[in-house]
């Protein structure tokens, strides 16, 4: 058995869903800290299926379980696996740890969703960390998310947060805990290297200016987007991401002709699409969730020097200097801010954005988290 420290990242999203903070952190950890650590990625249930994926070097399926019902204690679920019914509870985690880790091997849990709280015990892990990246209101399902969130804050040795609102919430519940802000980041080198590599076949470049959005649409104000496009008919609006029928039905305005819904792209294609934007958008609806959001996309946009216009997200106000990014609280202000950047965007402003992206690399975020964990391990009393 290896004597490396084992780090289990209990994720909030499936490994193959987009490419967000959990996957980016795991990639940097494996690339830069593999000499001292073994890293495992643990997926959340997806729809009716529970798939746990663990690997040192690549993600592969270990178990595939079907959730039947949720009518037992906090740490037990009835699931079927290969036609047999059994209880899924902490003992499953213990058996997995026993198979994967040596008896003297240090074990660290980093938990990114309240769902996992009942299955992550201080008896099983030497250190428990909470990667508190989204407000608890975002989590839905047949389990008491708020209750588990509070318990997870209580049992965590370290709490990582991505936004000031989340920090305030964590300290309100667990003010004696170590709470460290580790904002989201980007892979600037990846975006720079891939910005001209992908051929764009679903949009024809013209002399028109282009405004774009990249990402999912759960938080997007589509009515604001469409109304803005109608106010700027001479500008093309490019929407990149999983835009399905549900979102089309939710909007009140019909889609303007200058809005192009280009759909989901491979991660390797995203830089080429962002490179086409003259102005990048973050048009989120005001809510508790968006007020606690530190969007990954702002750092991705900045890697290519793109000016950003956003609705009033608290975490982005630090960039709202009129040069890097502009916050717009109304539709008229949104249109006006886009026009400002379309008319003029200084090269010095673009370079400042790229510098911010470099300073917020995923490697820097992953390093902060690992070094913080290391410091706590060193402080642990010998047993």
C-alpha positions in Angstrom: 0.0 0.0 0.0 1.2 3.5 -0.7 2.0 5.8 2.2 0.9 8.9 0.3 -1.9 11.0 1.7 -5.2 10.1 0.1 -7.5 13.0 -0.9 -11.1 12.1 -1.7 -13.0 14.9 -3.5 -16.7 14.4 -3.0 -17.9 16.4 -5.9 -21.1 18.4 -6.5 -21.2 17.5 -10.2 -20.5 14.5 -12.4 -16.9 14.3 -13.7 -18.0 14.6 -17.4 -20.4 17.6 -16.8 -18.8 20.7 -18.4 -15.4 21.5 -16.9 -15.8 23.4 -13.7 -14.0 24.0 -10.4 -14.0 20.3 -9.2 -12.5 18.9 -12.4 -10.0 21.8 -12.7 -8.8 21.4 -9.1 -8.4 17.6 -9.6 -6.5 18.1 -12.8 -4.0 20.5 -11.1 -3.6 18.3 -8.0 -2.9 15.2 -10.1 -0.4 17.1 -12.3 1.5 18.9 -9.6 1.2 17.0 -6.3 1.1 13.3 -7.2 4.5 12.6 -5.5 2.9 13.0 -2.1 -0.8 12.5 -2.7 -3.3 10.2 -4.3 -6.4 11.9 -5.5 -9.9 10.4 -6.0 -13.0 12.0 -7.5 -16.3 10.9 -6.1 -19.4 11.7 -8.2 -22.8 12.7 -7.0 -25.9 10.6 -8.0 -27.0 11.6 -11.5 -30.7 11.4 -12.0 -31.7 7.9 -10.7 -28.2 6.5 -10.8 -25.4 6.7 -8.3 -22.0 6.3 -10.0 -18.9 6.4 -7.8 -15.7 7.0 -9.8 -12.3 6.7 -8.3 -8.8 6.5 -9.8 -5.3 7.8 -9.2 -4.6 8.7 -12.8 -7.9 8.5 -14.6 -11.6 8.4 -13.7 -13.2 5.0 -14.1 -16.4 3.5 -12.8 -16.2 1.5 -9.6 -19.9 1.0 -8.8 -23.1 1.7 -10.5 -26.1 1.8 -8.1 -29.8 2.6 -8.7 -31.5 4.6 -6.0 -34.9 3.1 -5.1 -36.1 5.1 -2.2 -35.1 7.5 0.6 -37.0 6.4 3.7 -34.3 5.4 6.1 -31.9 7.1 8.5 -29.6 10.0 7.6 -26.7 7.7 6.8 -28.6 4.9 5.0 -30.2 4.6 1.5 -31.8 1.5 -0.1 -30.2 0.9 -3.5 -30.1 -2.0 -5.9 -26.9 -3.1 -7.4 -26.8 -6.1 -9.8 -30.3 -7.0 -8.7 -29.5 -7.1 -5.0 -30.8 -4.7 -2.5 -28.6 -3.4 0.4 -28.0 -0.4 2.6 -25.6 2.2 1.3 -24.2 4.0 4.4 -20.9 4.8 6.0 -19.7 1.2 6.0 -19.5 1.4 2.2 -17.2 4.4 2.5 -15.1 2.5 5.1 -14.8 -0.6 3.0 -13.7 1.5 0.0 -11.1 3.4 2.2 -9.9 0.0 3.5 -9.3 -1.3 0.0 -7.8 1.9 -1.4 -5.7 3.1 1.6 -3.1 1.6 3.9 -3.7 1.5 7.6 -1.2 4.2 8.3 -2.2 6.3 5.2 -3.5 9.8 6.0 -7.0 10.3 4.6 -8.5 13.7 3.7 -12.1 14.3 2.5 -12.9 17.5 0.6 -16.7 17.7 0.4 -18.4 19.9 -2.2 -22.0 19.1 -1.6 -24.2 18.8 1.5 -25.5 15.5 0.0 -22.3 13.8 1.2 -22.4 14.9 4.8 -23.8 11.7 6.3 -21.2 9.6 4.5 -18.1 11.5 5.6 -17.3 10.8 9.2 -14.4 12.2 11.3 -13.9 8.5 12.4 -13.0 7.6 8.8 -11.0 10.7 7.7 -8.1 12.4 9.4 -9.2 15.7 8.0 -12.5 16.9 6.7 -12.7 20.0 4.4 -15.7 21.7 2.9 -15.3 23.3 -0.5 -18.3 25.6 -0.1 -18.6 26.9 -3.6 -22.4 27.4 -4.0 -25.2 28.6 -1.7 -27.2 25.8 -0.1 -30.3 27.1 -1.9 -28.9 25.7 -5.1 -29.2 22.1 -3.9 -32.5 20.3 -4.4 -33.5 16.7 -3.9 -35.0 14.2 -1.4 -32.6 15.2 1.4 -32.5 18.1 4.0 -29.8 20.2 2.3 -29.8 23.0 4.9 -29.5 20.7 7.8 -26.7 18.7 6.2 -25.0 22.0 5.3 -24.9 23.1 8.9 -23.6 19.7 10.0 -20.9 19.7 7.4 -19.8 23.2 8.5 -19.6 21.8 12.1 -17.6 18.7 11.3 -15.1 20.4 8.8 -11.6 21.2 10.0 -11.2 23.6 7.1 -13.8 25.5 5.1 -12.9 26.8 1.7 -15.3 29.4 0.2 -15.4 31.1 -3.2 -17.3 34.3 -2.3 -17.7 36.8 0.5 -21.4 36.0 1.0 -20.5 32.3 1.5 -17.8 33.3 4.0 -20.2 35.4 6.0 -22.7 32.5 6.1 -20.0 30.0 7.2 -18.8 32.3 10.0 -22.4 32.9 11.1 -22.8 29.2 11.7 -19.3 28.1 12.6 -17.3 31.2 13.7 -14.6 29.1 15.4 -13.7 27.4 12.1 -10.8 28.1 9.7 -12.6 29.8 6.8 -10.4 30.5 3.8 -11.5 32.3 0.6 -10.3 30.5 -2.5 -12.0 32.1 -5.4 -12.5 30.4 -8.8 -9.9 30.5 -11.5 -8.9 29.8 -15.1 -6.4 28.0 -17.3 -5.0 31.0 -19.1 -2.4 28.9 -21.0 -5.1 26.6 -22.3 -7.3 29.5 -23.6 -4.3 31.2 -25.2 -3.1 28.0 -26.9 -6.6 27.0 -28.2 -8.1 30.4 -29.2 -7.3 29.9 -32.9 -7.3 26.1 -33.2 -11.0 25.2 -33.6 -12.8 25.8 -36.9 -16.1 27.7 -36.5 -18.7 26.1 -38.8 -22.0 27.1 -37.2 -21.5 30.9 -37.4 -20.2 33.0 -40.3 -18.0 35.9 -39.4 -19.1 39.3 -40.9 -18.1 42.9 -40.3 -20.6 43.0 -37.5 -19.5 43.4 -33.9 -20.2 40.3 -31.7 -21.4 40.1 -28.1 -21.3 36.6 -26.5 -22.2 34.5 -23.5 -20.7 31.1 -22.6 -22.1 28.7 -20.0 -25.3 27.1 -18.8 -28.6 29.0 -18.6 -30.0 28.2 -15.2 -29.1 31.7 -13.8 -29.4 33.7 -17.1 -31.9 36.4 -17.6 -33.0 35.5 -21.1 -35.5 38.4 -21.3 -32.7 40.8 -20.6 -30.5 39.2 -23.2 -33.2 39.2 -25.9 -34.3 42.8 -25.1 -30.7 43.9 -25.3 -30.3 42.2 -28.6 -33.4 44.0 -29.9 -31.9 47.3 -28.8 -28.7 46.6 -30.6 -29.8 45.1 -34.0 -26.5 45.9 -35.6 -24.7 43.6 -33.2 -24.7 39.8 -33.3 -25.3 37.9 -30.0 -23.7 34.5 -29.8 -24.9 32.1 -27.1 -22.6 29.1 -26.3 -23.9 26.4 -24.0 -26.6 23.8 -23.3 -29.7 25.8 -24.4 -32.6 23.4 -24.4 -36.4 23.7 -24.8 -37.0 24.5 -21.2 -35.1 27.8 -21.4 -36.7 28.7 -24.7 -40.1 28.3 -23.1 -39.2 30.4 -20.1 -38.4 33.6 -21.9 -41.1 36.1 -22.6 -39.5 37.8 -25.7 -39.2 36.0 -29.0 -35.7 35.3 -30.2 -34.4 38.3 -32.2 -32.8 37.5 -35.6 -29.4 38.7 -34.4 -29.3 36.1 -31.6 -27.4 32.9 -32.5 -27.9 29.9 -30.2 -24.9 27.8 -31.0 -25.4 25.1 -28.4 -22.9 23.1 -26.3 -19.3 22.9 -27.4 -16.4 20.7 -26.4 -14.2 22.4 -23.8 -11.3 22.5 -26.3 -13.5 24.6 -28.7 -14.6 27.2 -26.1 -11.5 29.5 -26.6 -12.1 29.9 -30.3 -15.7 31.0 -29.7 -14.8 33.4 -26.9 -12.1 34.8 -29.2 -14.9 36.0 -31.5 -16.5 38.1 -28.8 -15.9 41.8 -28.9 -17.8 42.0 -25.5 -18.5 39.1 -23.2 -21.6 38.9 -21.0 -22.6 37.6 -17.6 -26.4 38.3 -17.6 -27.5 36.6 -14.4 -30.8 37.2 -12.7 -30.5 38.8 -9.3 -31.0 36.1 -6.6 -29.4 34.6 -3.4 -27.6 32.2 -5.7 -26.1 34.8 -8.1 -25.2 37.1 -5.1 -23.0 34.3 -3.9 -21.6 33.5 -7.3 -17.9 33.9 -8.3 -18.3 33.0 -12.0 -15.5 30.9 -13.6 -16.4 32.5 -16.9 -15.2 36.0 -15.9 -11.7 34.6 -15.5 -12.0 32.7 -18.7 -13.1 35.8 -20.5 -10.2 37.8 -19.0 -7.7 35.2 -20.3 -8.3 36.5 -23.8 -8.5 40.1 -22.7 -12.3 40.4 -23.3 -14.3 43.3 -21.7 -17.2 42.0 -19.6 -20.6 43.4 -18.9 -22.4 41.8 -16.0 -25.5 42.2 -14.0 -25.0 43.2 -10.3 -23.0 40.3 -8.9 -21.4 41.1 -5.6 -18.2 39.2 -6.3 -17.6 41.1 -9.6 -17.9 44.6 -8.2 -14.2 44.5 -7.4 -13.5 44.5 -11.1 -16.1 47.3 -11.9 -13.7 50.1 -12.7 -15.1 51.0 -16.1 -12.1 49.4 -17.8 -11.9 45.8 -16.8 -15.6 45.2 -16.4 -18.9 47.1 -16.1 -21.8 46.3 -13.8 -25.2 47.2 -15.1 -28.3 47.1 -12.9 -30.9 47.9 -15.5 -31.6 47.0 -19.2 -30.7 50.5 -20.4 -27.5 50.4 -18.4 -26.7 47.0 -19.8 -27.1 48.3 -23.4 -25.1 51.4 -22.6 -22.2 49.4 -21.0 -22.0 47.1 -24.1 -21.9 50.1 -26.4 -19.0 51.7 -24.4 -16.8 48.6 -24.9 -17.9 48.2 -28.5 -16.7 51.7 -29.3 -13.5 51.6 -27.4 -11.4 49.0 -25.5 -7.8 50.0 -24.8 -4.9 47.5 -25.3 -3.8 48.4 -21.7 -7.2 47.4 -20.4 -7.0 44.1 -22.3 -3.5 43.4 -20.8 -4.8 44.2 -17.3 -7.5 41.6 -17.8 -5.0 39.0 -18.9 -2.9 39.7 -15.9 -5.8 39.1 -13.6 -6.5 35.8 -15.3 -2.8 34.8 -14.8 -3.0 35.7 -11.1 -6.1 33.5 -10.7 -4.8 30.3 -12.3 -6.4 27.0 -11.2 -2.9 25.9 -10.2 -2.7 28.8 -7.7 -6.1 27.8 -6.2 -5.2 24.1 -6.0 -1.8 25.0 -4.4 -3.5 27.2 -1.7 -5.9 24.4 -0.8 -3.2 21.7 -0.6 -0.8 23.8 1.4 -3.6 24.7 3.8 -4.4 21.0 4.2 -0.7 20.2 4.7 -0.4 22.9 7.5 -3.3 21.3 9.3 -1.8 17.8 9.0 1.5 19.0 10.4 -0.4 20.6 13.4 -2.2 17.3 14.2 -0.9 15.7 17.4 0.9 12.4 17.1 -1.1 9.4 18.1 
